[in-house]
Amino acid sequence: QVQLVESGGGLVQAGGSLRLSCAASGLISAFNAVGWYRRAPGKQRELVAQITSDGTTNYADSVKGRFTISRESAKNTYLQMNSLKPEDTAVYYCKMKNFGVNYWGQGTQVTVSS
């Protein structure tokens, strides 16, 4: 059973930074891909950033230059968020595609005050 646990969310003022972590447990492939998504109130879930096993990254236009996705290992992925804006307020989820199956974490709340 694969489980993903996000952490690192919280309340921060505009211009501040947060670092989100996604920790995976269970049978994890070295060739998985991980994405960070977010869902703001009243909006659809959107992809924020993703990273493949070879380190290739992709970002939403709205976060380019401010957010950085990285991975320490196949089980630990991070999202460094700088220059946060109120519109970044959302629940952030990590998703892992592992052996062809998508797994989601429970989410962590990020609130950016103006």
C-alpha positions as CSV (number, residue, x, y, z in Angstrom):
1,Q,0.0,0.0,0.0
2,V,1.5,3.3,-1.1
3,Q,0.8,6.3,1.1
4,L,1.7,10.0,0.5
5,V,1.9,12.5,3.3
6,E,2.3,16.2,2.7
7,S,3.6,18.6,5.3
8,G,4.9,22.2,5.5
9,G,1.8,24.2,4.8
10,G,0.7,27.1,7.0
11,L,-0.1,30.8,7.1
12,V,2.4,33.2,5.7
13,Q,2.4,36.8,4.6
14,A,2.6,37.9,1.0
15,G,6.2,37.8,-0.1
16,G,7.1,35.0,2.3
17,S,8.2,31.5,1.7
18,L,7.1,27.9,2.5
19,R,8.6,24.6,1.8
20,L,6.2,21.7,1.2
21,S,7.3,18.1,1.6
22,C,5.8,14.9,0.2
23,A,6.9,11.7,1.8
24,A,6.0,8.4,0.2
25,S,5.9,5.0,1.9
26,G,5.3,1.5,0.6
27,L,6.7,-0.1,-2.5
28,I,8.0,2.8,-4.5
29,S,9.4,2.6,-8.0
30,A,12.7,4.5,-8.7
31,F,11.0,5.6,-11.9
32,N,8.0,7.4,-10.5
33,A,6.9,10.9,-11.3
34,V,5.6,13.3,-8.7
35,G,3.4,16.4,-9.2
36,W,2.2,19.1,-6.9
37,Y,-1.4,20.3,-7.4
38,R,-3.5,22.8,-5.7
39,R,-7.2,23.5,-5.3
40,A,-8.3,27.0,-4.3
41,P,-11.8,27.7,-2.9
42,G,-14.3,27.7,-5.7
43,K,-11.7,26.6,-8.3
44,Q,-10.7,23.5,-10.0
45,R,-7.6,21.6,-9.1
46,E,-4.6,22.6,-11.1
47,L,-1.1,21.3,-11.7
48,V,1.5,23.5,-10.0
49,A,4.7,21.6,-10.8
50,Q,5.9,18.1,-11.6
51,I,9.2,16.2,-11.7
52,T,10.1,12.9,-13.4
53,S,12.6,10.4,-12.2
54,D,15.3,11.8,-14.4
55,G,14.8,15.3,-12.9
56,T,12.8,16.9,-15.7
57,T,10.6,19.6,-14.3
58,N,7.5,21.4,-15.5
59,Y,5.7,24.4,-13.9
60,A,2.5,26.2,-14.3
61,D,3.0,29.7,-15.8
62,S,1.6,31.3,-12.6
63,V,4.5,29.9,-10.4
64,K,7.5,29.9,-12.8
65,G,10.4,31.7,-11.2
66,R,8.8,31.5,-7.8
67,F,8.4,27.8,-7.0
68,T,10.9,25.0,-7.3
69,I,10.2,21.3,-7.3
70,S,12.9,18.9,-6.2
71,R,13.4,15.4,-5.0
72,E,15.8,14.0,-2.5
73,S,15.0,10.4,-3.4
74,A,12.3,8.4,-5.0
75,K,10.3,8.8,-1.8
76,N,10.8,12.4,-0.9
77,T,9.8,15.4,-3.0
78,Y,9.7,19.0,-2.1
79,L,8.1,22.2,-3.3
80,Q,9.9,25.4,-2.4
81,M,7.6,28.3,-2.7
82,N,9.0,31.9,-2.6
83,S,7.5,35.3,-3.2
84,L,4.1,33.9,-2.2
85,K,1.0,35.8,-3.2
86,P,-2.6,35.7,-1.8
87,E,-3.7,33.9,-5.0
88,D,-1.4,31.0,-4.0
89,T,-3.8,30.2,-1.2
90,A,-5.1,26.7,-1.7
91,V,-4.9,23.2,-0.5
92,Y,-1.7,21.6,-2.0
93,Y,-1.6,17.9,-2.9
94,C,1.1,15.7,-4.1
95,K,0.4,13.0,-6.6
96,M,2.7,10.1,-7.5
97,K,2.4,7.9,-10.5
98,N,3.9,4.7,-9.3
99,F,4.0,1.5,-11.4
100,G,1.3,3.2,-13.6
101,V,-1.1,3.9,-10.7
102,N,-1.8,7.4,-9.4
103,Y,-1.7,8.0,-5.6
104,W,-2.7,11.2,-3.8
105,G,-1.9,12.6,-0.5
106,Q,-4.4,14.2,1.9
107,G,-3.3,17.7,1.2
108,T,-1.8,20.6,3.2
109,Q,-3.3,24.0,3.5
110,V,-1.3,27.1,2.4
111,T,-2.8,30.5,3.2
112,V,-1.1,33.7,2.1
113,S,-2.3,36.9,3.7
114,S,-2.1,40.2,2.0
